[in-house]
């Protein structure tokens, strides 16, 4: 069983930065690719970014392109999302996700979800 624990959310002013972390525990004998989704109030969950755990290759959804950077630390089984130039529209609950297929992960077919961390961007 895999557990995902997000941290790093909070309140930030527009234009500022935050770094989210997602620590994975359990199921370490299986390679899981990891990523981030977000869900704002009244909106559907949307893909933000993903990383191929083996090859360290990133994928970015439209919300992240040019502003966010996804990285991972294999030794610590931890993934990060550096979010820069934050906008009011980035306010959402950010979820960590893991899947055995990168393609399925990006499509939202996820094996495991974290509990989410709130990011609030203020003006």
C-alpha positions in Angstrom: 0.0 0.0 0.0 1.3 3.4 -1.0 0.8 6.5 1.1 1.3 10.0 -0.2 1.7 13.0 2.1 1.6 16.5 0.8 3.0 19.6 2.5 4.0 23.1 1.7 0.7 24.7 1.0 -0.4 28.0 2.5 -1.2 31.6 1.8 0.9 33.6 -0.6 0.5 36.9 -2.4 0.1 37.1 -6.1 3.5 37.0 -7.8 5.0 35.0 -5.0 6.3 31.5 -4.8 5.6 28.2 -3.0 7.1 24.8 -3.0 4.9 21.8 -2.5 6.3 18.5 -1.4 4.9 15.0 -1.6 6.5 12.2 0.3 5.7 8.7 -0.7 5.9 5.7 1.7 5.1 2.0 1.2 5.1 0.0 -2.0 8.7 1.0 -2.7 9.4 -2.2 -4.7 7.2 -0.9 -7.4 8.0 2.1 -9.6 5.2 4.7 -9.5 5.3 7.8 -11.5 4.1 10.9 -9.7 2.3 14.1 -10.4 0.2 17.0 -9.2 -3.4 17.8 -9.8 -5.5 20.7 -8.4 -9.1 21.4 -7.8 -10.5 24.9 -7.2 -14.0 25.4 -5.7 -16.7 24.6 -8.1 -14.3 23.3 -10.7 -13.2 19.9 -11.9 -9.8 18.5 -10.9 -7.2 19.4 -13.4 -3.7 18.1 -14.3 -0.8 20.3 -13.3 2.4 18.3 -13.7 3.9 14.8 -13.7 7.3 13.3 -13.6 8.6 10.0 -14.9 10.2 8.6 -11.8 12.7 6.5 -13.7 13.9 9.0 -16.3 13.3 12.3 -14.5 11.2 13.5 -17.4 8.6 16.2 -16.6 5.2 16.8 -18.2 3.3 20.0 -17.6 -0.4 20.9 -17.9 -1.4 24.3 -19.1 -1.6 25.8 -15.6 2.0 25.0 -15.0 3.8 25.8 -18.2 6.4 28.5 -17.8 5.8 29.0 -14.1 6.0 25.7 -12.2 8.8 23.1 -12.0 8.4 19.5 -11.0 11.3 17.6 -9.5 11.9 14.4 -7.6 14.4 13.0 -5.1 14.6 9.3 -5.5 16.6 8.7 -2.3 13.9 10.4 -0.3 10.9 9.2 -2.3 9.8 12.8 -2.5 8.4 14.9 -5.3 8.4 18.7 -5.4 6.4 21.3 -7.2 8.1 24.7 -7.3 5.4 27.3 -8.1 6.5 30.7 -9.2 4.6 33.8 -10.3 1.5 32.6 -8.6 -1.8 34.1 -9.7 -5.2 34.3 -8.0 -6.4 31.6 -10.3 -3.9 29.2 -8.8 -5.9 29.0 -5.6 -6.9 25.4 -5.2 -6.4 22.2 -3.3 -3.3 20.6 -4.7 -3.2 16.8 -4.8 -0.3 14.5 -5.1 -0.9 11.4 -7.3 0.9 8.2 -8.2 0.4 5.7 -11.0 2.3 2.9 -12.7 1.8 4.5 -16.1 2.8 8.1 -16.9 0.1 8.2 -19.6 -2.6 7.1 -17.2 -1.4 9.5 -14.6 -1.6 12.5 -16.9 -5.1 11.3 -17.9 -6.2 11.2 -14.3 -6.3 7.4 -13.9 -4.5 7.4 -10.7 -3.6 4.5 -8.4 -3.1 6.6 -5.3 -4.0 10.1 -4.1 -2.7 12.2 -1.3 -5.1 14.1 1.0 -4.4 17.4 -0.6 -2.9 20.7 0.5 -4.5 24.1 0.2 -2.8 26.8 -1.8 -4.4 30.3 -1.5 -3.1 33.2 -3.5 -4.2 36.6 -2.4 -4.1 40.0 -4.1 
